[in-house]
Structures are given as structure tokens and as C-alpha cells.
Amino acid sequence: MNQIKLRCIRIILFLLNIIFLPVIGFSQENYQPKLEVDKQKSDCDNFILKRLSDSEPNSNELGTLFLDLFNSKSNLPDTSYWKLCEYANNTWSQHFKHVNGYENVKVENGYLKLSITKKEGRYLNAGIRTKMGFANNTRLEVKARLTKQVRGGFPAIWQMPINGKSWPRSGEIDLMEWVQGTPNQIYQTVHTYFINGEDGSAGVTNPTPNVRFDVTQDHIYAADRTNEAIVFYIDGVETWRYENMNLENEDIQLQFPFTKFDFDIILNYSLGGLLNGNNTWPGQINDGDLPGEMWIDWVRVSNLESKK
């Protein structure tokens, strides 16, 4: 117990030192300390670093439709809201095939932790998605980070339509994707039939991304879905928007299908490698980087109408 107290005191003194550095002549622009939470540290460490970060959302805040802080005593996400992602023969879900229940998904110390691993020669993904969808004119916000970069890893925070038409006719919204080919940026992407056509997969993404982005730091990824546009944000700053062109033949072109369906929330950390003998976008998996984790601090959906 004395060792835990001593560790706590050291962390507090370290944080106070960061706060007062500008006063003694250091430039905040040149001194940007990196606080990392190692999963091997004590519960005391995790508690202090989490609580001294940005405050968590309040369920009583006007317009809040859904909020999960992952603060429950159970090691499982709330099964009344969440279900496990399932296997399919595609890039992001092929390695769910041999996952045993919640073996790579757990709630711990106020975080949802999604792990990618290799066991008995098999690669294993982690992921959950909501059982329900959310209507138009809503904002999704997710605070998350990776514990480290994993070559071949494919973390994603995204939304898909409930009971939509065959992909991509009803749209797809990707708030965050990361791949090893561009390790210092993330992708915020929209997929529609208008963009992709029958066989395309690239979608349209932020044309001017931050190419010095650190995905291992806490960030709040967000997207608004309205009649006018899909608007993307990182840490409260708009990054880009995909606008509704209001085409006369929209029913055929399907340029903006996002108002016609409720959209769910998907949180997954997957692995790439080969699919049906072909290379995938996440690239070759480096076993030496495994295991890796994505930590989700909280998820919130709010009604945009109440924010006006």
C-alpha cells in the first residue's frame, strides 16, 4: 500500500511540474510531454491519469441519447446495448472466425479494451457493435486511442445502416481508421454507391489530413449526420465534410443515402494480412508487434436539434 501511495504522489508531482513549466520559461510549443498508460501499471496509476484528463460526458447533458462510460464493475460491455462483431469473408472481419466469445474484449479500469492477438497460429480480432441504431440529425463521439502501432492492425470506429440495402447503397461512415501504410494519419471516410459504384471500395476521405497525427494519444473522433452533410471532427475541430448534392435522380445515384436509415456504432480492432490469397489494405501482419489494444474511454450520441 505504501508503494502505491508513493507512486501516486510521484505522478501528481509530475503532472504539477508539467502545469508550471511555462511559468519558469519553457515553451509549451517545444515541450509536449507524452503521458502513456501502460497496462502493467497499478490501478492507482490508471485512475489518476484517467481522472486528471478531460472530464467525462454527463448523461444529464441536454440532447444526450446514448452514453457509455465503460465504468461498470462487469468485465463485459453492457449486453443490453452491445453485441460481438461476427465473422465474414472480408478484410475487417475475417479474423473473427476463431474468436471465442469475449476473449479479446473486456471492460477494465474505465476503458473498453479491444485486443488483437495470435494464438495457436491463428489471428484474432476484437469488436463490438450496438444492437440499435440512431436516427438522422445526431452526433456520434468516441474518445479512444491505440496503446501502440501494430503493423497489419486495422482499428476502426464507424457506422453502418440498420436493415440497409446491399453495400454501399445505404452508405457507410468511418470516423476513424488507421493502417500501417500511413502511420502518422487516420482516415475519416464516406462510402456510397455514387462514390464506389458496383465494385469500388476506396470511398472519399479527408483531402487534407493531419500527417503528423499520433493515434496512440487520446482523441475524440466525431461525426454529425444531417440532411445537409456528414461533418467530421477530431477533438472538437471540424476536419472535413461530405455534402448532400440534392441530386434530382438521387434514388438512382444514391449520392446521399444517410437520412433514410438509422445507423449503428461499430468499434473494432482487426488484423489484415491476406484475404483469399490477396493482400489487404492493412497490409502484412508483423507478429512481433502483437498483441495490440485499442482503448475506448467513452461513447456518446446526442441530438443535434437540442444543441441549436
VOBA-1610 file (N, C-alpha, C; in pm, whole numbers, padded with zeros to 5 digits, always signed):
BEGIN
Met+00083-00121+00000Met+00000+00000+00000Met+00086+00126+00000Asn+00198+00124+00077Asn+00287+00241+00080Asn+00349+00266-00057Gln+00380+00155-00130Gln+00437+00172-00263Gln+00337+00236-00358Ile+00210+00197-00345Ile+00105+00257-00430Ile+00091+00405-00400Lys+00091+00441-00271Lys+00080+00582-00234Lys+00197+00662-00290Leu+00318+00603-00279Leu+00437+00672-00329Leu+00427+00693-00480Arg+00378+00592-00552Arg+00364+00605-00697Arg+00263+00714-00731Cys+00153+00717-00657Cys+00052+00821-00680Cys+00109+00961-00660Ile+00187+00979-00553Ile+00247+01109-00523Ile+00342+01150-00635Arg+00420+01054-00685Arg+00514+01085-00793Arg+00442+01132-00919Ile+00329+01065-00951Ile+00253+01104-01070Ile+00195+01243-01055Ile+00141+01273-00935Ile+00084+01406-00910Ile+00192+01513-00923Leu+00311+01488-00865Leu+00420+01585-00875Leu+00463+01604-01019Phe+00464+01494-01097Phe+00499+01504-01238Phe+00401+01591-01315Leu+00271+01571-01287Leu+00169+01650-01356Leu+00175+01797-01316Leu+00200+01824-01189Leu+00214+01962-01143Leu+00335+02028-01211Asn+00439+01952-01231Asn+00558+02004-01298Asn+00525+02045-01440Ile+00441+01962-01508Ile+00400+01995-01645Ile+00322+02126-01648Ile+00233+02142-01551Ile+00146+02260-01547Ile+00228+02387-01531Phe+00332+02384-01447Phe+00406+02505-01415Phe+00531+02526-01499Leu+00560+02436-01595Leu+00677+02456-01679Leu+00676+02590-01754Pro+00559+02631-01814Pro+00559+02759-01885Pro+00597+02877-01795Val+00565+02867-01666Val+00592+02978-01575Val+00742+03000-01558Ile+00821+02892-01568Ile+00964+02905-01543Ile+01044+02915-01672Gly+00974+02945-01784Gly+01047+02980-01904Gly+01043+02880-02016Phe+00984+02763-01999Phe+00976+02666-02106Phe+00861+02701-02198Ser+00875+02674-02327Ser+00769+02697-02424Ser+00682+02574-02435Gln+00552+02592-02424Gln+00460+02480-02439Gln+00466+02422-02579Glu+00502+02504-02677Glu+00510+02453-02813Glu+00626+02356-02829Asn+00735+02380-02754Asn+00854+02295-02767Asn+00856+02182-02666Tyr+00773+02189-02565Tyr+00771+02085-02462Tyr+00632+02025-02455Gln+00616+01906-02511Gln+00486+01841-02513Gln+00501+01701-02455Pro+00494+01688-02324Pro+00512+01557-02261Pro+00404+01460-02304Lys+00444+01334-02317Lys+00354+01229-02362Lys+00320+01138-02244Leu+00194+01141-02201Leu+00150+01056-02091Leu+00098+00926-02147Glu+00161+00815-02111Glu+00118+00686-02158Glu+00074+00603-02040Val-00033+00527-02060Val-00082+00439-01955Val-00048+00297-01995Asp+00051+00237-01933Asp+00089+00100-01962Asp-00005+00007-01889Lys-00050-00097-01958Lys-00149-00186-01897Lys-00091-00263-01778Gln+00044-00260-01760Gln+00104-00328-01647Gln+00109-00240-01523Lys+00077-00111-01536Lys+00082-00022-01420Lys-00029-00052-01323Ser-00016+00003-01204Ser-00114-00025-01100Ser-00246+00045-01128Asp-00351-00002-01059Asp-00482+00060-01072Asp-00477+00206-01031Cys-00391+00237-00937Cys-00378+00376-00891Cys-00328+00464-01005Asp-00228+00416-01080Asp-00176+00492-01194Asp-00287+00522-01293Asn-00359+00417-01333Asn-00465+00432-01432Asn-00572+00527-01384Phe-00608+00517-01256Phe-00713+00602-01201Phe-00674+00749-01209Ile-00553+00783-01166Ile-00509+00923-01164Ile-00500+00979-01305Leu-00436+00906-01396Leu-00418+00957-01531Leu-00552+00975-01601Lys-00648+00887-01573Lys-00778+00898-01636Lys-00857+01017-01580Arg-00858+01032-01449Arg-00940+01135-01387Arg-00882+01274-01406Leu-00750+01285-01426Leu-00690+01416-01449Leu-00694+01456-01595Ser-00746+01367-01682Ser-00765+01403-01822Ser-00897+01478-01835Asp-00937+01503-01960Asp-01062+01575-01982Asp-01176+01506-01909Ser-01268+01584-01855Ser-01379+01528-01780Ser-01469+01446-01871Glu-01534+01345-01814Glu-01622+01260-01891Glu-01755+01329-01918Pro-01825+01287-02023Pro-01956+01345-02051Pro-02055+01313-01938Asn-02158+01394-01932Asn-02262+01377-01831Asn-02390+01331-01900Ser-02448+01224-01849Ser-02569+01170-01910Ser-02687+01268-01902Asn-02677+01365-01812Asn-02783+01465-01797Asn-02769+01583-01893Glu-02660+01583-01970Glu-02640+01693-02064Glu-02752+01694-02168Leu-02801+01812-02200Leu-02912+01828-02292Leu-02882+01760-02426Gly-02974+01679-02471Gly-02961+01616-02602Gly-02896+01480-02603Thr-02847+01434-02489Thr-02780+01304-02484Thr-02881+01191-02508Leu-02855+01112-02612Leu-02942+00999-02645Leu-02883+00867-02596Phe-02752+00859-02594Phe-02684+00736-02553Phe-02547+00773-02500Leu-02508+00708-02390Leu-02377+00733-02330Leu-02328+00607-02261Asp-02209+00563-02296Asp-02145+00451-02226Asp-02005+00495-02186Leu-01983+00501-02053Leu-01854+00543-01997Leu-01765+00422-01967Phe-01817+00303-01984Phe-01742+00180-01956Phe-01685+00180-01815Asn-01769+00222-01721Asn-01728+00229-01580Asn-01793+00122-01494Ser-01858+00024-01556Ser-01929-00077-01479Ser-01830-00172-01410Lys-01879-00245-01311Lys-01796-00341-01240Lys-01777-00469-01321Ser-01865-00493-01417Ser-01853-00611-01502Ser-01737-00595-01599Asn-01672-00706-01634Asn-01565-00704-01733Asn-01617-00708-01876Leu-01749-00719-01890Leu-01809-00724-02023Leu-01882-00594-02054Pro-01883-00551-02180Pro-01967-00436-02216Pro-02112-00471-02193Asp-02195-00369-02172Asp-02335-00388-02140Asp-02406-00459-02257Thr-02447-00584-02234Thr-02505-00664-02342Thr-02648-00621-02378Ser-02704-00529-02303Ser-02834-00476-02344Ser-02816-00375-02458Tyr-02694-00324-02475Tyr-02664-00228-02582Tyr-02574-00285-02690Trp-02478-00371-02650Trp-02371-00414-02738Trp-02378-00563-02769Lys-02332-00599-02887Lys-02315-00739-02924Lys-02179-00755-02993Leu-02130-00877-03000Leu-02000-00903-03060Leu-02007-00892-03213Cys-01897-00844-03272Cys-01884-00849-03417Cys-01867-00995-03460Glu-01908-01026-03582Glu-01908-01164-03629Glu-01821-01182-03752Tyr-01786-01307-03776Tyr-01702-01344-03890Tyr-01775-01322-04023Ala-01700-01274-04121Ala-01743-01272-04260Ala-01616-01275-04345Asn-01629-01315-04468Asn-01512-01328-04556Asn-01479-01194-04620Asn-01438-01100-04536Asn-01392-00970-04586Asn-01275-00922-04501Thr-01216-00811-04539Thr-01091-00767-04476Thr-01104-00745-04327Trp-01208-00675-04284Trp-01213-00634-04144Trp-01262-00744-04051Ser-01335-00843-04103Ser-01395-00941-04013Ser-01351-01086-04036Gln-01252-01108-04123Gln-01210-01246-04148Gln-01149-01312-04023His-01084-01233-03938His-01017-01292-03822His-01105-01296-03696Phe-01235-01283-03716Phe-01329-01315-03607Phe-01364-01464-03608Lys-01322-01535-03711Lys-01365-01673-03732Lys-01335-01763-03613His-01220-01746-03549His-01179-01837-03442His-01180-01770-03304Val-01243-01653-03295Val-01251-01583-03166Val-01354-01652-03077Asn-01316-01676-02954Asn-01404-01744-02858Asn-01473-01641-02769Gly-01595-01603-02805Gly-01672-01509-02723Gly-01600-01378-02701Tyr-01589-01341-02572Tyr-01532-01211-02535Tyr-01383-01220-02501Glu-01312-01319-02552Glu-01173-01338-02511Glu-01084-01218-02542Asn-01117-01139-02643Asn-01035-01022-02678Asn-01107-00891-02650Val-01217-00897-02576Val-01294-00778-02541Val-01315-00776-02390Lys-01278-00663-02327Lys-01302-00653-02183Lys-01319-00508-02142Val-01391-00487-02033Val-01404-00357-01971Val-01319-00360-01845Glu-01227-00262-01834Glu-01131-00263-01724Glu-01083-00121-01695Asn-01088-00082-01567Asn-01037+00048-01524Asn-01098+00165-01603Gly-01225+00153-01637Gly-01293+00263-01704Gly-01272+00269-01853Tyr-01221+00163-01912Tyr-01200+00158-02057Tyr-01258+00030-02115Leu-01307+00039-02238Leu-01331-00078-02319Leu-01200-00108-02390Lys-01147-00230-02372Lys-01018-00266-02429Lys-01037-00376-02533Leu-01001-00345-02657Leu-01011-00438-02769Leu-00871-00483-02807Ser-00847-00614-02805Ser-00713-00669-02826Ser-00705-00748-02957Ile-00596-00730-03029Ile-00565-00816-03143Ile-00449-00906-03102Thr-00463-01036-03130Thr-00368-01134-03080Thr-00344-01244-03185Lys-00248-01330-03153Lys-00225-01452-03230Lys-00212-01567-03131Lys-00299-01667-03144Lys-00298-01782-03055Lys-00306-01910-03136Glu-00216-02001-03106Glu-00214-02131-03174Glu-00212-02115-03325Gly-00134-02014-03370Gly-00117-01991-03512Gly-00231-01919-03581Arg-00330-01875-03505Arg-00446-01808-03562Arg-00454-01663-03515Tyr-00484-01573-03608Tyr-00501-01432-03574Tyr-00644-01409-03524Leu-00654-01324-03422Leu-00783-01300-03359Leu-00813-01150-03350Asn-00931-01110-03398Asn-00979-00972-03391Asn-01054-00947-03260Ala-01095-00822-03243Ala-01184-00784-03132Ala-01280-00679-03183Gly-01406-00687-03140Gly-01500-00585-03183Gly-01640-00604-03128Ile-01708-00491-03107Ile-01848-00492-03067Ile-01923-00389-03150Arg-02056-00405-03155Arg-02140-00308-03224Arg-02272-00296-03150Thr-02338-00183-03165Thr-02464-00163-03093Thr-02574-00249-03154Lys-02668-00288-03068Lys-02783-00364-03113Lys-02888-00274-03178Met-02878-00145-03149Met-02976-00049-03201Met-02906+00054-03288Gly-02987+00124-03368Gly-02935+00231-03449Gly-02983+00367-03399Phe-02928+00473-03460Phe-02959+00610-03419Phe-03004+00689-03541Ala-03101+00775-03517Ala-03166+00847-03626Ala-03078+00957-03684Asn-03127+01018-03789Asn-03061+01132-03851Asn-03059+01250-03754Asn-02977+01352-03785Asn-02960+01471-03700Asn-02904+01435-03563Thr-02803+01348-03566Thr-02734+01309-03443Thr-02584+01322-03461Arg-02516+01331-03349Arg-02369+01336-03346Arg-02318+01216-03267Leu-02223+01144-03325Leu-02153+01037-03256Leu-02015+01086-03217Glu-01978+01065-03090Glu-01845+01100-03041Glu-01787+00978-02969Val-01660+00950-02996Val-01591+00838-02933Val-01450+00883-02893Lys-01419+00869-02765Lys-01284+00900-02719Lys-01204+00771-02712Ala-01092+00767-02785Ala-01018+00641-02797Ala-00872+00666-02830Arg-00793+00560-02814Arg-00652+00563-02856Arg-00601+00421-02870Leu-00492+00406-02943Leu-00421+00279-02950Leu-00311+00278-02844Thr-00281+00161-02790Thr-00170+00152-02694Thr-00036+00159-02767Lys-00035+00118-02894Lys+00084+00128-02979Lys+00041+00100-03122Gln+00128+00130-03217Gln+00101+00097-03356Gln+00138-00049-03381Val+00050-00120-03447Val+00073-00261-03483Val+00068-00273-03634Arg+00178-00312-03694Arg+00181-00329-03839Arg+00089-00444-03879Gly-00004-00412-03968Gly-00106-00508-04006Gly-00235-00491-03928Gly-00232-00405-03826Gly-00352-00376-03748Gly-00447-00287-03825Phe-00577-00299-03793Phe-00679-00224-03866Phe-00789-00182-03768Pro-00759-00081-03681Pro-00862-00029-03589Pro-00960+00060-03662Ala-01085+00057-03616Ala-01187+00139-03681Ala-01299+00174-03585Ile-01351+00296-03603Ile-01471+00345-03534Ile-01563+00391-03645Trp-01680+00325-03658Trp-01760+00352-03778Trp-01906+00322-03756Gln-01986+00351-03859Gln-02130+00335-03853Gln-02183+00273-03982Met-02281+00184-03964Met-02348+00120-04077Met-02500+00130-04060Pro-02575+00133-04171Pro-02721+00144-04161Pro-02784+00016-04109Ile-02889+00031-04030Ile-02967-00083-03984Ile-03066-00122-04093Asn-03064-00249-04131Asn-03155-00300-04236Asn-03140-00223-04367Gly-03016-00187-04397Gly-02992-00115-04521Gly-02988-00207-04643Lys-02977-00146-04758Lys-02965-00221-04883Lys-02823-00276-04895Ser-02796-00353-04999Ser-02663-00412-05016Ser-02558-00301-05026Trp-02443-00328-04962Trp-02335-00227-04955Trp-02288-00191-05094Pro-02260-00060-05121Pro-02268+00055-05029Pro-02390+00143-05054Arg-02501+00084-05098Arg-02617+00162-05142Arg-02680+00245-05030Ser-02663+00201-04907Ser-02722+00276-04795Ser-02619+00356-04716Gly-02494+00354-04762Gly-02391+00436-04702Gly-02311+00369-04593Glu-02196+00427-04564Glu-02108+00387-04454Glu-02031+00511-04409Ile-02017+00527-04277Ile-01948+00644-04221Ile-01835+00594-04133Asp-01712+00629-04168Asp-01594+00587-04092Asp-01534+00706-04018Leu-01550+00708-03886Leu-01498+00818-03806Leu-01348+00809-03787Met-01295+00686-03785Met-01151+00666-03767Met-01110+00530-03820Glu-01011+00531-03908Glu-00943+00408-03950Glu-00793+00437-03955Trp-00714+00337-03921Trp-00568+00352-03926Trp-00509+00228-03991Val-00406+00250-04076Val-00331+00140-04137Val-00183+00175-04138Gln-00098+00071-04147Gln+00046+00092-04136Gln+00106+00168-04254Gly+00036+00168-04369Gly+00091+00237-04485Gly+00102+00387-04466Thr+00020+00444-04379Thr+00023+00587-04345Thr+00018+00598-04193Pro+00128+00567-04125Pro+00125+00554-03979Pro+00100+00683-03903Asn+00118+00799-03967Asn+00103+00926-03897Asn-00023+01002-03939Gln-00125+00929-03980Gln-00254+00991-04009Gln-00363+00887-03990Ile-00486+00936-03979Ile-00602+00847-03977Ile-00696+00887-04089Tyr-00789+00798-04120Tyr-00883+00822-04228Tyr-01024+00843-04173Gln-01091+00944-04225Gln-01232+00968-04197Gln-01301+00968-04333Thr-01385+00867-04355Thr-01426+00832-04491Thr-01576+00809-04501Val-01628+00837-04619Val-01768+00809-04653Val-01771+00714-04773His-01859+00614-04766His-01882+00524-04878His-02028+00536-04921Thr-02051+00552-05050Thr-02186+00548-05108Thr-02177+00479-05244Tyr-02291+00442-05298Tyr-02293+00385-05433Tyr-02248+00489-05535Phe-02282+00615-05512Phe-02241+00724-05601Phe-02089+00731-05610Ile-02021+00706-05499Ile-01874+00713-05495Ile-01812+00582-05542Asn-01858+00472-05485Asn-01794+00343-05505Asn-01837+00270-05631Gly-01962+00290-05672Gly-02015+00210-05781Gly-02037+00067-05737Glu-02044-00026-05831Glu-02071-00165-05800Glu-01953-00233-05732Asp-01831-00202-05776Asp-01717-00281-05734Asp-01610-00202-05657Gly-01622-00071-05649Gly-01519+00008-05582Gly-01524-00007-05431Ser-01413+00029-05364Ser-01408+00017-05218Ser-01340+00135-05150Ala-01284+00228-05229Ala-01200+00333-05171Ala-01279+00439-05094Gly-01398+00475-05139Gly-01472+00581-05074Gly-01407+00716-05098Val-01456+00818-05027Val-01396+00951-05034Val-01359+00991-04891Thr-01238+01044-04874Thr-01187+01072-04741Thr-01136+01214-04732Asn-01096+01253-04611Asn-01046+01388-04587Asn-00934+01423-04684Pro-00950+01526-04767Pro-00847+01560-04866Pro-00722+01625-04805Thr-00734+01677-04684Thr-00618+01744-04621Thr-00599+01691-04478Pro-00561+01565-04462Pro-00547+01509-04328Pro-00422+01561-04257Asn-00426+01554-04126Asn-00308+01584-04045Asn-00211+01467-04060Val-00093+01492-04118Val+00002+01383-04143Val+00107+01374-04032Arg+00081+01442-03920Arg+00164+01428-03801Arg+00077+01388-03682Phe-00017+01301-03709Phe-00117+01262-03611Phe-00065+01143-03529Asp-00087+01149-03399Asp-00043+01042-03309Asp-00165+00964-03261Val-00185+00848-03319Val-00303+00767-03288Val-00292+00700-03152Thr-00174+00706-03089Thr-00157+00646-02956Thr-00193+00744-02844Gln-00234+00864-02880Gln-00282+00960-02781Gln-00435+00963-02780Asp-00494+01003-02668Asp-00639+01015-02660Asp-00689+01121-02757His-00790+01084-02835His-00856+01179-02925His-01006+01151-02922Ile-01083+01256-02947Ile-01228+01242-02959Ile-01263+01249-03108Tyr-01307+01138-03162Tyr-01347+01128-03302Tyr-01499+01146-03309Ala-01545+01228-03402Ala-01687+01259-03405Ala-01736+01279-03547Ala-01868+01260-03565Ala-01932+01287-03693Ala-02077+01328-03670Asp-02118+01433-03741Asp-02259+01474-03744Asp-02322+01415-03870Arg-02447+01371-03856Arg-02522+01320-03971Arg-02651+01401-03981Thr-02659+01484-04083Thr-02774+01573-04102Thr-02825+01562-04245Asn-02931+01635-04275Asn-02984+01638-04412Asn-02888+01706-04508Glu-02802+01792-04456Glu-02714+01872-04540Glu-02578+01808-04564Ala-02526+01734-04464Ala-02388+01686-04477Ala-02354+01584-04368Ile-02247+01510-04393Ile-02176+01435-04289Ile-02055+01521-04253Val-02047+01562-04128Val-01940+01652-04084Val-01852+01580-03984Phe-01721+01574-04014Phe-01626+01501-03930Phe-01547+01598-03841Tyr-01510+01547-03722Tyr-01433+01626-03626Tyr-01326+01538-03561Ile-01220+01603-03516Ile-01123+01541-03424Ile-01098+01642-03312Asp-01120+01600-03191Asp-01100+01685-03073Asp-01175+01818-03085Gly-01296+01811-03137Gly-01383+01928-03144Gly-01359+02020-03261Val-01262+01988-03348Val-01231+02072-03464Val-01277+02002-03591Glu-01354+02071-03672Glu-01400+02010-03798Glu-01283+01979-03888Thr-01281+01858-03943Thr-01173+01816-04032Thr-01215+01820-04179Trp-01338+01778-04208Trp-01392+01793-04343Trp-01539+01753-04342Arg-01608+01778-04454Arg-01750+01743-04463Arg-01783+01690-04602Tyr-01876+01596-04603Tyr-01930+01540-04727Tyr-02072+01591-04740Glu-02096+01675-04844Glu-02222+01747-04853Glu-02324+01676-04942Asn-02450+01697-04910Asn-02561+01648-04990Asn-02575+01736-05115Met-02562+01673-05232Met-02571+01747-05358Met-02716+01764-05404Asn-02810+01702-05332Asn-02953+01714-05364Asn-02980+01685-05512Leu-02931+01573-05560Leu-02947+01534-05700Leu-03093+01503-05731Glu-03137+01540-05851Glu-03274+01513-05892Glu-03300+01363-05901Asn-03199+01288-05941Asn-03213+01143-05955Asn-03144+01070-05839Glu-03160+01123-05719Glu-03095+01066-05601Glu-03130+00918-05581Asp-03252+00880-05611Asp-03294+00742-05590Asp-03213+00645-05676Ile-03157+00695-05784Ile-03074+00611-05872Ile-02926+00630-05839Gln-02883+00754-05820Gln-02742+00784-05796Gln-02696+00745-05656Leu-02786+00759-05559Leu-02754+00725-05418Leu-02627+00797-05371Gln-02627+00930-05393Gln-02513+01012-05350Gln-02517+01041-05202Phe-02639+01049-05143Phe-02651+01084-05002Phe-02764+01002-04939Pro-02738+00875-04908Pro-02843+00788-04854Pro-02854+00792-04701Phe-02784+00883-04638Phe-02762+00876-04493Phe-02884+00917-04409Thr-02985+00974-04472Thr-03102+01018-04397Thr-03214+00913-04394Lys-03196+00807-04469Lys-03304+00710-04488Lys-03304+00596-04386Phe-03197+00581-04310Phe-03185+00469-04217Phe-03127+00516-04083Asp-03156+00439-03979Asp-03082+00454-03854Asp-02946+00388-03873Phe-02843+00443-03806Phe-02708+00388-03817Phe-02660+00340-03681Asp-02594+00224-03681Asp-02541+00170-03556Asp-02401+00224-03529Ile-02333+00171-03427Ile-02196+00208-03392Ile-02113+00080-03388Ile-01999+00082-03457Ile-01909-00034-03458Ile-01773+00010-03406Leu-01723-00064-03308Leu-01589-00041-03252Leu-01511-00170-03270Asn-01409-00169-03353Asn-01334-00293-03374Asn-01186-00268-03394Tyr-01109-00366-03354Tyr-00966-00369-03383Tyr-00941-00501-03455Ser-00909-00491-03583Ser-00893-00609-03667Ser-00750-00621-03717Leu-00723-00734-03783Leu-00595-00759-03845Leu-00616-00784-03994Gly-00518-00742-04072Gly-00528-00756-04217Gly-00466-00884-04268Gly-00347-00871-04329Gly-00282-00989-04388Gly-00341-01021-04523Leu-00351-01150-04554Leu-00405-01195-04681Leu-00553-01231-04667Leu-00628-01206-04772Leu-00769-01246-04779Leu-00788-01318-04912Asn-00824-01445-04905Asn-00841-01527-05026Asn-00715-01522-05113Gly-00599-01516-05047Gly-00471-01517-05118Gly-00425-01383-05168Asn-00502-01278-05143Asn-00467-01144-05190Asn-00432-01052-05074Asn-00343-00955-05099Asn-00307-00857-04997Asn-00428-00770-04962Thr-00434-00725-04838Thr-00541-00636-04793Thr-00484-00498-04765Trp-00574-00399-04752Trp-00532-00261-04725Trp-00448-00248-04598Pro-00482-00316-04487Pro-00398-00301-04367Pro-00257-00356-04384Gly-00235-00441-04483Gly-00101-00489-04511Gly-00062-00614-04433Gln+00064-00652-04450Gln+00117-00772-04386Gln+00121-00755-04235Ile+00086-00862-04164Ile+00086-00860-04018Ile+00225-00889-03966Asn+00273-00804-03875Asn+00402-00826-03809Asn+00375-00890-03673Asp+00403-01018-03661Asp+00374-01090-03537Asp+00447-01031-03417Gly+00562-00971-03442Gly+00640-00913-03332Gly+00574-00794-03266Asp+00477-00732-03336Asp+00405-00618-03279Asp+00287-00660-03191Leu+00248-00786-03198Leu+00133-00835-03124Leu+00169-00871-02980Pro+00075-00858-02886Pro-00063-00810-02905Pro-00069-00658-02909Gly-00180-00606-02955Gly-00205-00463-02953Gly-00346-00438-02902Glu-00370-00315-02856Glu-00501-00284-02800Glu-00549-00146-02846Met-00679-00133-02859Met-00745-00003-02870Met-00828+00016-02745Trp-00807+00129-02678Trp-00880+00162-02556Trp-00984+00268-02588Ile-01110+00238-02557Ile-01219+00333-02576Ile-01262+00383-02438Asp-01252+00513-02417Asp-01286+00573-02289Asp-01437+00589-02275Trp-01501+00644-02380Trp-01646+00661-02376Trp-01703+00678-02516Val-01834+00654-02524Val-01910+00670-02648Val-02035+00750-02617Arg-02062+00850-02699Arg-02183+00932-02677Arg-02252+00961-02810Val-02385+00955-02807Val-02467+01000-02919Val-02559+01109-02867Ser-02566+01220-02939Ser-02652+01330-02896Ser-02735+01383-03011Asn-02846+01444-02974Asn-02941+01500-03071Asn-02896+01640-03109Leu-02870+01661-03238Leu-02821+01792-03282Leu-02927+01900-03271Glu-03053+01863-03279Glu-03160+01962-03272Glu-03158+02032-03136Ser-03123+01960-03030Ser-03122+02019-02896Ser-03003+02112-02874Lys-02903+02107-02963Lys-02783+02191-02950Lys-02798+02325-03018Lys-02909+02344-03089Lys-02927+02472-03163Lys-02969+02582-03068
//
